[in-house]
Amino acid sequence: MGHATRERVVDAATKLFAEKGHTGVSLQDIADGSGIGISSVSGLFSDVDELYGAVLETEFGLYAARMGAVFEGDGSPQEKTELFALAMYDIHKQSPCFFPLFYRELLNPSPFFEPVVKKNIQRFAYLSDNNIARGIRKGQFKRGINPAYATMILAGMHHYYFLARRLAESLLPEPATDEEYAAQALRVFLTGLKKEGEE
């Protein structure tokens, strides 16, 4: 069976796992969702666990590629912080199943949590922490800020908005675009990081 068939199966499984969770999906559900016979799905993946692992590997592979680009090059700590925020925003827009899968893993970890989910999240949190620490050492960001807390706050500002999007639409005083929210969240965050007197 070709790569295109495998891709169709993984795409259908990704949507189903994001919606129903790891244990709420059967190979038959995935066969129905992909339009590919159950025997063909079983020929590609021996069971739901193997397919779920392939879905997480695919989604976190895309996440790693997008986030990895943020910390390459010689940009300033502020520039890299801005790129980090933009990358999180892009992932939400381009891979809408990524964060439902991620949050399901946080709430009910599977055997793939440690080797796939935690490993990737820790890696990029560490790079962000080091970037903010570098900004403090260079005098661009305030002393006394805990870089790990700052990374968590920045991630939370973006993730919560998309997680609670339906609620956010009714709470915001006027219609706002995702881009407007992301830009303002970043401005608020950077204002808190910068030394007093800096714009």
C-alpha positions as CSV (number, residue, x, y, z in Angstrom):
1,M,0.0,0.0,0.0
2,G,1.3,3.4,-0.9
3,H,2.2,6.5,1.0
4,A,-1.0,8.3,0.0
5,T,-3.1,5.5,1.6
6,R,-1.1,5.6,4.8
7,E,-1.4,9.4,4.8
8,R,-5.2,9.2,4.4
9,V,-5.5,6.8,7.3
10,V,-3.3,8.9,9.6
11,D,-5.2,12.1,8.7
12,A,-8.5,10.5,9.5
13,A,-7.1,9.0,12.7
14,T,-5.7,12.4,13.7
15,K,-9.1,14.1,13.5
16,L,-10.8,11.2,15.4
17,F,-8.2,11.0,18.2
18,A,-8.4,14.8,18.6
19,E,-12.2,14.7,18.9
20,K,-12.7,11.4,20.9
21,G,-9.4,10.6,22.5
22,H,-7.1,7.6,22.2
23,T,-9.4,5.1,23.8
24,G,-12.6,6.3,22.1
25,V,-11.6,5.3,18.6
26,S,-11.5,1.9,16.9
27,L,-9.7,0.7,13.7
28,Q,-13.2,0.4,12.2
29,D,-13.9,4.1,13.0
30,I,-10.7,5.1,11.3
31,A,-11.5,2.8,8.3
32,D,-14.9,4.5,8.0
33,G,-13.4,8.0,8.4
34,S,-10.7,7.5,5.8
35,G,-12.8,5.6,3.3
36,I,-10.3,2.8,3.3
37,G,-11.2,-0.8,4.0
38,I,-10.6,-2.2,7.5
39,S,-8.3,-4.9,6.1
40,S,-6.1,-2.2,4.5
41,V,-6.0,-0.2,7.7
42,S,-5.1,-3.3,9.6
43,G,-2.4,-4.1,7.1
44,L,-0.8,-0.7,7.8
45,F,-1.3,-0.7,11.6
46,S,-1.7,-3.7,13.8
47,D,-3.8,-1.9,16.3
48,V,-5.2,1.4,17.5
49,D,-2.1,2.0,19.8
50,E,0.3,1.7,16.9
51,L,-1.8,4.1,14.8
52,Y,-2.1,6.6,17.8
53,G,1.7,6.5,18.2
54,A,2.1,7.3,14.4
55,V,-0.4,10.2,14.8
56,L,1.6,11.7,17.7
57,E,4.9,11.2,16.0
58,T,3.5,13.0,12.9
59,E,1.9,15.9,14.8
60,F,4.9,16.4,17.1
61,G,7.3,16.1,14.2
62,L,5.6,19.1,12.6
63,Y,5.6,20.9,15.9
64,A,9.4,20.2,16.3
65,A,10.2,21.4,12.8
66,R,8.2,24.7,13.2
67,M,9.5,25.4,16.7
68,G,13.1,24.4,15.9
69,A,13.4,27.1,13.2
70,V,12.6,29.7,15.9
71,F,15.9,29.3,17.8
72,E,18.2,29.1,14.8
73,G,20.3,32.0,13.7
74,D,21.6,35.1,15.5
75,G,18.4,37.0,16.3
76,S,18.1,39.0,19.5
77,P,16.3,37.5,22.5
78,Q,13.3,39.7,21.8
79,E,13.2,38.7,18.1
80,K,13.4,35.0,19.1
81,T,10.6,35.5,21.7
82,E,8.5,37.1,19.0
83,L,9.2,34.2,16.6
84,F,8.4,31.7,19.4
85,A,5.0,33.3,19.9
86,L,4.4,33.5,16.1
87,A,5.3,29.8,15.8
88,M,2.7,28.8,18.5
89,Y,0.1,30.9,16.7
90,D,1.0,29.2,13.3
91,I,0.7,25.7,14.8
92,H,-2.8,26.5,16.1
93,K,-3.9,27.7,12.7
94,Q,-2.1,25.1,10.6
95,S,-2.5,22.0,12.8
96,P,-5.8,22.4,14.6
97,C,-5.7,18.8,15.9
98,F,-2.3,19.3,17.6
99,F,-3.4,21.0,20.8
100,P,-6.5,18.8,21.4
101,L,-4.1,15.8,21.2
102,F,-1.6,17.5,23.4
103,Y,-4.1,18.4,26.1
104,R,-5.6,15.0,26.0
105,E,-2.1,13.6,26.7
106,L,-1.7,16.1,29.6
107,L,-4.9,15.0,31.2
108,N,-4.7,11.3,30.5
109,P,-1.1,10.3,29.4
110,S,-0.7,7.4,27.1
111,P,2.5,5.3,26.9
112,F,3.6,7.8,24.2
113,F,3.6,10.8,26.6
114,E,7.2,10.5,27.9
115,P,9.0,9.6,24.6
116,V,7.0,11.8,22.2
117,V,5.0,14.5,24.0
118,K,7.1,15.4,27.0
119,K,10.4,15.1,25.2
120,N,9.4,17.6,22.5
121,I,7.7,20.1,24.8
122,Q,10.6,20.1,27.3
123,R,13.1,20.7,24.5
124,F,11.5,23.8,23.2
125,A,10.6,25.1,26.7
126,Y,14.3,24.7,27.6
127,L,15.3,26.7,24.4
128,S,12.8,29.5,25.3
129,D,14.0,29.6,28.9
130,N,17.6,30.0,27.8
131,N,16.6,32.7,25.3
132,I,14.9,34.7,28.0
133,A,17.8,34.2,30.4
134,R,20.1,35.4,27.6
135,G,17.9,38.5,27.3
136,I,18.2,39.1,31.0
137,R,22.0,38.7,30.9
138,K,22.3,41.1,28.0
139,G,20.2,43.7,29.9
140,Q,17.3,43.6,27.4
141,F,14.9,42.0,29.9
142,K,14.3,42.8,33.5
143,R,16.3,41.1,36.3
144,G,14.2,39.0,38.7
145,I,12.1,37.3,36.0
146,N,12.1,33.6,36.2
147,P,12.7,32.4,32.5
148,A,10.7,29.2,33.0
149,Y,7.7,31.0,34.4
150,A,7.9,33.5,31.5
151,T,7.9,30.7,29.0
152,M,4.9,29.1,30.6
153,I,3.0,32.5,30.7
154,L,3.7,33.1,27.0
155,A,2.6,29.6,26.0
156,G,-0.5,29.9,28.2
157,M,-1.5,33.2,26.6
158,H,-1.7,31.6,23.2
159,H,-2.9,28.1,24.1
160,Y,-5.7,29.1,26.3
161,Y,-7.1,31.5,23.7
162,F,-7.4,28.7,21.1
163,L,-8.6,26.2,23.7
164,A,-11.4,28.5,24.9
165,R,-12.1,30.1,21.5
166,R,-15.8,29.5,21.6
167,L,-16.0,31.2,25.0
168,A,-13.6,33.9,24.0
169,E,-15.9,35.0,21.1
170,S,-18.6,35.7,23.6
171,L,-16.3,37.4,26.2
172,L,-14.5,39.8,24.0
173,P,-16.1,43.3,23.8
174,E,-16.0,43.4,20.1
175,P,-15.3,41.1,17.2
176,A,-11.5,40.5,17.1
177,T,-9.4,38.4,14.8
178,D,-7.0,35.7,15.9
179,E,-4.2,37.9,14.5
180,E,-5.2,40.9,16.6
181,Y,-5.4,38.7,19.8
182,A,-2.0,37.2,19.1
183,A,-0.4,40.5,18.4
184,Q,-1.8,42.1,21.6
185,A,-0.9,39.1,23.7
186,L,2.7,39.4,22.5
187,R,2.8,43.2,23.2
188,V,1.5,42.7,26.7
189,F,4.0,39.9,27.4
190,L,7.0,41.9,26.0
191,T,6.0,45.0,28.0
192,G,6.3,42.9,31.1
193,L,9.7,41.5,30.1
194,K,11.4,44.8,29.1
195,K,13.4,46.9,31.4
196,E,11.7,50.1,32.6
197,G,12.2,53.0,30.2
198,E,12.4,50.8,27.1
199,E,9.7,50.7,24.5
